[in-house]
């Protein structure tokens, strides 16, 4: 931008941030932060409570913002080049007209954030705010890193995000109409119900991406790699949904009757997505679902002791408080899965014997494992990049 911003010192920012936190918390002496067209470059905003703050038009080049809370914040027209915003909370933030070149937003929560073009009023170089000119600025996220971020319902219409990293992102219902995603990495991204009409996906990687209900007809797909991408359930899978659900109910009866009624369910290679949320809370011990697709399913409170889930697709699944003791999850896909409070410990077998939960080679990138129990879990070659492990009971280190 062609005007000079006043540099804000770290101390001045800290004082304003303290007042803003009091404002957010409804305490005496609080005042909403409104620091438009300021230079905050290089400052440390990490972990700050900045919900609803107005930083419009400000420069935050190379600013540290890890874990900051900026929900509904006005970042309209900000220069965020090189900013570190990993793990930041930016739900419904206004990022229109922002420059995010080279910024790191890995594992950030950007649900319903707005990245579209914005018209910014630029102060006159000498007359300041009394003589402003208006300038339209497109959202620019070229080369930005969004790996593992939550971008559900976000708006990237017309945004330039060439060579950006969206790998393992949750982008359900995102708007990418007319966006420039040339050579972007969307490998493993979950794009259910996203709109990509007119988007430039030339040279982009969508390897293993979830493309359920995504129409690609008008997108530019020159040299686009969609190897292993997951589309909507087939007609056959939809037709089998009811019979598979009845098998799950039989397995639940088997568990509740101590083996007198029903039998364990066998879902190897099946697509269980058409069952929806109906498996929630069922008792399905000894389930066999090797190579099955359970992507995005609601599996909260399900009893899956000793389940055989090798190679299963559980990306984005809700597994909160699920009992997975002794389950076999070798090579399973669990990126962005919610395993908070889940038990992945050993399963007692009687006679002093136990069966550990096996997660060897599993992909747990950006999974939520807070308060989970991983006692004795086998994690050889598992990928836990970006996973949240707050208060997680972890397996003891191996003896040298």
C-alpha positions in Angstrom: 0.0 0.0 0.0 1.1 3.5 -0.8 0.8 5.1 2.6 2.7 5.1 5.9 1.1 3.4 8.9 2.0 4.3 12.4 4.1 1.6 14.1 2.6 0.2 17.2 5.0 -1.0 19.9 4.6 -4.4 21.6 3.9 -2.7 24.9 1.2 -0.4 23.4 -0.4 -3.5 21.8 -0.3 -5.4 25.1 -2.1 -2.6 26.9 -4.8 -2.5 24.2 -5.2 -6.3 24.2 -5.6 -6.3 27.9 -8.4 -3.8 27.7 -10.0 -5.7 24.8 -10.0 -8.9 26.8 -11.9 -7.2 29.6 -14.3 -5.9 27.0 -14.9 -9.5 25.6 -15.3 -10.8 29.1 -17.7 -8.0 30.1 -15.5 -6.7 32.9 -15.1 -3.2 34.1 -12.6 -1.0 32.2 -12.9 -3.0 29.0 -12.7 -1.3 25.6 -13.0 -2.9 22.1 -9.8 -2.8 20.1 -10.0 -0.7 17.0 -6.6 0.0 15.5 -7.2 0.5 11.8 -4.3 1.2 9.3 -1.6 0.5 11.9 1.7 -1.3 11.6 1.8 -4.4 13.8 4.5 -6.1 11.8 6.7 -8.5 13.8 4.7 -8.2 17.0 3.7 -11.2 19.1 -0.1 -11.7 19.3 0.1 -15.4 20.2 -2.6 -16.7 22.4 -4.4 -13.3 22.6 -8.1 -12.9 23.0 -9.0 -10.7 20.1 -12.6 -11.8 19.2 -14.5 -8.9 17.4 -11.4 -6.7 17.3 -11.1 -4.3 14.3 -7.6 -4.3 12.7 -8.9 -3.2 9.2 -6.2 -2.1 6.8 -3.3 -2.9 9.2 0.0 -4.4 8.4 0.8 -7.7 10.2 3.8 -8.8 8.2 5.6 -11.7 9.9 3.4 -11.2 13.0 3.2 -14.1 15.4 -0.4 -15.0 16.0 -0.2 -18.7 17.0 -3.3 -19.8 18.9 -4.8 -16.4 19.0 -8.6 -16.1 19.1 -9.9 -13.8 16.4 -13.4 -14.9 15.9 -15.5 -12.4 14.0 -12.5 -10.1 13.9 -12.3 -7.5 11.2 -9.1 -8.1 9.2 -10.4 -6.4 6.1 -7.6 -5.4 3.7 -4.8 -6.5 6.1 -1.3 -7.3 5.0 -0.6 -10.7 6.6 2.3 -11.8 4.5 4.4 -14.3 6.3 2.2 -14.2 9.4 2.2 -17.3 11.6 -1.4 -18.0 12.5 -1.1 -21.7 13.2 -3.9 -23.0 15.4 -5.6 -19.6 15.5 -9.4 -19.4 15.9 -10.8 -17.2 13.1 -14.4 -18.3 12.9 -16.5 -15.9 10.7 -13.5 -13.6 10.5 -13.6 -10.9 7.8 -10.5 -11.4 5.7 -11.8 -9.8 2.5 -9.0 -8.2 0.4 -6.3 -9.6 2.6 -2.8 -10.5 1.4 -1.9 -13.9 2.9 1.1 -14.7 0.7 3.4 -17.1 2.5 1.3 -17.0 5.7 1.0 -20.1 7.8 -2.6 -20.9 8.9 -2.1 -24.6 9.5 -4.7 -26.2 11.8 -6.5 -22.8 12.2 -10.3 -22.7 12.5 -11.5 -20.6 9.7 -15.1 -21.8 9.7 -17.3 -19.4 7.6 -14.4 -17.0 7.1 -14.7 -14.6 4.2 -11.6 -14.2 1.9 -13.3 -12.5 -1.1 -12.4 -9.3 -2.8 -12.8 -6.2 -0.7 -12.9 -2.5 -1.4 -10.6 -0.7 1.0 -10.4 3.1 1.6 -6.8 4.1 1.6 -5.7 7.3 3.5 -4.0 10.0 1.5 -0.2 10.0 2.0 -0.2 13.5 3.5 -3.9 14.4 4.2 -4.6 11.1 5.9 -8.2 10.0 6.5 -9.7 13.3 5.3 -8.9 12.5 1.6 -9.2 8.8 1.0 -9.2 6.8 -2.2 -11.0 3.5 -2.7 -9.2 0.5 -4.1 -10.6 -3.0 -4.9 -8.3 -5.7 -3.7 -8.7 -9.4 -4.4 -8.0 -11.9 -1.7 -4.5 -13.2 -2.2 -3.4 -16.4 -0.6 -0.7 -17.5 -3.0 1.7 -19.9 -1.4 -0.2 -19.8 1.9 -0.3 -22.8 4.1 -3.7 -24.0 5.3 -2.7 -27.6 6.0 -5.1 -29.2 8.4 -7.2 -26.1 8.8 -11.0 -26.1 9.2 -12.5 -24.1 6.3 -16.1 -25.3 6.4 -18.4 -22.8 4.9 -15.6 -20.4 4.1 -15.8 -18.1 1.0 -12.9 -18.1 -1.4 -14.9 -16.8 -4.4 -12.4 -15.2 -6.9 -9.5 -15.6 -4.5 -5.9 -16.2 -5.8 -4.5 -19.2 -3.9 -2.1 -20.6 -6.5 0.4 -23.1 -5.0 -1.3 -22.9 -1.6 -1.3 -25.9 0.7 -4.8 -27.1 1.6 -3.8 -30.7 2.3 -5.9 -32.5 4.9 -8.2 -29.5 5.3 -11.9 -29.7 6.2 -13.6 -27.6 3.5 -17.2 -28.9 3.7 -19.5 -26.5 1.9 -16.7 -24.0 1.1 -17.2 -21.6 -1.9 -14.3 -21.7 -4.3 -16.2 -20.3 -7.4 -13.8 -18.7 -9.8 -10.8 -19.1 -7.4 -7.3 -19.5 -8.8 -6.1 -22.8 -7.3 -3.5 -23.5 -9.9 -0.9 -26.0 -8.6 -2.5 -25.9 -5.2 -2.2 -29.0 -3.0 -5.6 -30.3 -1.9 -4.5 -33.8 -1.2 -6.7 -35.4 1.4 -8.9 -32.3 1.7 -12.5 -33.0 2.6 -14.6 -30.9 0.1 -18.1 -32.3 0.6 -20.7 -30.0 -1.0 -18.1 -27.4 -1.9 -18.7 -25.2 -4.9 -15.8 -25.1 -7.5 -17.6 -23.7 -10.6 -15.1 -21.9 -12.8 -12.2 -22.5 -10.4 -8.8 -22.9 -11.9 -7.5 -26.3 -10.7 -4.9 -26.7 -13.4 -1.9 -28.7 -12.1 -3.6 -29.0 -8.7 -3.3 -32.1 -6.5 -6.5 -33.6 -5.2 -5.0 -37.0 -4.4 -7.4 -38.8 -2.0 -9.6 -35.7 -1.7 -13.2 -36.2 -0.6 -15.3 -34.8 -3.5 -18.8 -35.9 -2.4 -21.5 -33.8 -4.1 -18.8 -31.6 -5.8 -19.6 -30.7 -9.4 -16.4 -30.3 -11.4 -17.9 -29.8 -14.9 -17.0 -26.1 -15.2 -13.7 -26.2 -13.3 -10.4 -26.1 -15.2 -8.9 -29.5 -14.7 -5.8 -29.5 -16.9 -3.2 -31.8 -15.4 -5.3 -32.1 -12.2 -4.4 -35.2 -10.2 -7.5 -36.7 -8.6 -6.0 -40.1 -8.0 -7.8 -42.0 -5.2 -10.4 -39.2 -4.7 -13.6 -40.2 -3.0 -16.9 -39.4 -4.7 -20.5 -39.8 -3.6 -21.7 -43.3 -2.5 -22.7 -45.5 -5.4 -26.2 -46.5 -6.1 -25.3 -50.0 -4.8 -24.0 -48.6 -1.5 -27.2 -46.6 -1.0 -29.3 -49.7 -1.7 -27.3 -51.8 0.8 -27.6 -49.2 3.6 -30.7 -50.7 5.2 -29.4 -54.3 5.2 -26.0 -53.1 6.6 -27.9 -51.2 9.3 -29.8 -54.3 10.3 -26.5 -56.2 10.5 -25.3 -53.5 12.9 -28.5 -53.9 15.0 -27.9 -57.7 15.1 -24.3 -57.1 16.3 -25.7 -54.7 19.0 -28.1 -57.5 20.1 -25.2 -60.0 20.2 -23.2 -57.7 22.4 -26.1 -57.0 24.8 -27.2 -60.6 25.0 -23.7 -61.9 25.7 -23.6 -63.8 22.4 -27.0 -65.4 22.6 -28.7 -63.3 19.9 -27.3 -62.0 16.6 -23.6 -62.0 15.6 -20.7 -59.6 15.1 -21.0 -57.4 12.0 -18.8 -57.9 9.0 -18.5 -54.7 6.8 -15.2 -55.4 5.1 -14.9 -53.1 2.0 -18.3 -51.6 2.5 -19.3 -47.9 2.1 -21.1 -47.1 5.3 -21.7 -43.4 4.6 -25.4 -43.9 3.5 -26.2 -45.2 7.0 -25.6 -41.7 8.3 -25.6 -41.1 12.1 -27.6 -44.3 12.9 -24.5 -46.2 14.3 -24.1 -43.7 17.1 -24.1 -45.3 20.5 -24.4 -48.9 19.3 -22.4 -51.7 20.8 -20.3 -53.2 17.9 -17.5 -55.2 19.6 -15.4 -57.4 17.3 -16.7 -55.5 14.2 -14.8 -56.3 11.0 -14.7 -53.3 8.7 -11.3 -53.8 7.0 -10.9 -51.3 4.1 -14.4 -49.9 4.8 -15.4 -46.3 4.2 -16.7 -44.6 7.3 -15.5 -41.1 6.3 -17.3 -38.3 8.2 -19.6 -40.6 10.1 -21.0 -39.8 13.6 -19.6 -42.7 15.7 -19.8 -41.1 19.1 -20.0 -43.5 22.1 -19.9 -46.6 19.9 -18.4 -49.7 21.5 -15.8 -51.0 19.1 -13.6 -53.1 21.4 -11.5 -55.5 19.4 -12.8 -54.1 16.1 -10.8 -54.9 12.9 -10.5 -51.6 11.1 -7.3 -52.1 9.1 -7.1 -49.7 6.2 -10.5 -48.2 7.0 -11.3 -44.6 5.9 -12.3 -42.7 9.1 -11.3 -39.2 8.0 -13.3 -36.5 9.7 -15.3 -39.1 11.6 -16.7 -38.1 15.0 -15.3 -40.7 17.4 -15.7 -38.9 20.7 -15.8 -41.2 23.7 -15.7 -44.2 21.5 -14.4 -47.4 23.0 -11.6 -48.7 20.7 -9.7 -50.8 23.2 -7.8 -53.5 21.4 -8.9 -52.3 18.0 -6.8 -52.9 15.0 -6.3 -49.7 13.0 -3.1 -50.4 11.1 -3.0 -48.2 8.0 -6.3 -46.5 8.8 -7.0 -43.0 7.6 -8.0 -40.8 10.6 -6.9 -37.4 9.5 -9.1 -34.7 11.1 -11.0 -37.3 13.1 -12.3 -36.3 16.5 -11.1 -38.8 19.1 -11.5 -36.6 22.2 -12.1 -38.8 25.2 -11.8 -42.0 23.2 -10.2 -45.1 24.7 -7.4 -46.6 22.5 -5.9 -48.6 25.3 -5.4 -52.3 25.7 -8.4 -54.6 26.0 -8.3 -57.2 28.8 -8.8 -60.7 27.5 -8.8 -62.7 30.8 -6.1 -64.7 32.3 -3.9 -61.6 32.6 -3.7 -61.3 28.8 -4.4 -58.0 27.0 -4.7 -56.9 23.3 -3.2 -53.5 22.5 -4.8 -51.0 20.2 -2.7 -51.2 17.0 -2.3 -47.9 15.1 0.8 -48.9 13.2 1.1 -46.8 10.0 -2.2 -45.0 10.7 -2.6 -41.5 9.4 -3.7 -39.3 12.3 -2.8 -35.9 10.8 -4.6 -33.1 12.6 -6.7 -35.5 14.6 -8.2 -34.4 18.0 -6.9 -36.8 20.7 -7.5 -34.5 23.7 -8.2 -36.6 26.8 -7.9 -39.8 24.9 -6.3 -42.9 26.4 -3.5 -44.3 24.4 -2.0 -46.6 27.1 0.0 -49.4 25.5 -1.1 -48.3 22.0 1.1 -49.4 19.1 2.0 -46.3 17.1 4.9 -47.5 15.0 5.1 -45.4 11.8 1.8 -43.6 12.6 1.6 -40.0 11.3 0.5 -37.7 14.1 1.5 -34.4 12.4 -0.5 -31.6 13.8 -2.6 -33.8 16.1 -3.9 -32.3 19.3 -2.8 -34.3 22.3 -3.9 -32.1 25.3 -4.2 -34.3 28.4 -3.8 -37.4 26.4 -2.6 -40.5 28.2 0.2 -41.6 26.0 2.0 -45.0 25.7 5.1 -45.4 27.7 8.3 -45.0 25.8 10.0 -48.2 24.6 13.0 -49.4 26.5 16.3 -48.7 24.9 
